[in-house]
């Protein structure tokens, strides 16, 4: 940890020295891995250095990802002193058995401990849940969510379970060792969950994200707005507005390069006009505010515009998309199949 910390600080310092001014930071996000296990003295050192290199204000949104079961009570006050004012925690489920099948060793008891003690110190708390976990019945999900809306939280992310190839879960599903709930069941639970969250003041502002008014994630909004961001550390990805970059993913190579102040970028990509349009479309349609017609037809020929318009008319007939004052917005049914809709509109 000490060696990685030193390399990470060197990478950040090298970047700061290349800037022509002391940059003002709107958001800071400490994520990836389990940063809640970062030793206290290293975390404090990080923020001491960040404050010397950048302009960090009280209103800067500073988030740390926290895994339940990895924190001590005294950490919350220390984080607050460092400047952290937002916690994002991956609850995923309140059914221990379902979590253990996914190799997550946390328990519901860990979640309650975290919420009880963290909420006394840091008031902006976000929780993540996975909808469609095997072994969690529809009634259990509803019971859990009815409890969650009473928690001292400001934000909730609700994701559909994704089964990636060659993962342990993938093979368990293939061999019927694990049975996934039916798609129809998951979709109905999504509709039900949206209504419950809305009733309790959690407004949907993105396909998977719900927040009380004024507590939307400013950091994630940067991604959805395609604004520039700079990321540091092993495998970190950055965006400058036109190009994307990724850091070295091999730990030893990263440590060696970053500690010497070398560029540790291993991949970069200049986005084409077609890619930019597709990103704007995909990221825009994920959000409640939708996208403008200009975004949809940007860079297209007359023939392509006609083709896209025909697709949109068909999507409107199926009640998957609506046009409100010149902005195309997905309906609740459309949000569920957003990827398919983007594929239809990408040329």
Protein Blocks (a to p, Z undefined) as FASTA:
>chain_A
ZZmmmmmmmmmmmmmmmpcbdcddfbdcdeehjlklgcfklmmmmmmmmmmmpccdfklc
cdddddehiacfklmmmmmmnopabdcddfkpacfklmmmnopabdfklmmmmmmmmmmm
mmcdcddddehiehiafklmmmmmmmmmmpccfbdcdddddddehiaklmmmmnomaccd
dfklmmmmmmmmmmmmmmnopacfbfkbccdehiacfklmmmmnopacddedehiacdeh
jaccdddfbfklmmmmmmnopafbfbdcdddfklmmmmmmmmmmmpmnlpafklmmgoia
fklmmmmmmmmmmmmmnopacceehiacddfklmmmmmmmmmmmpZZ
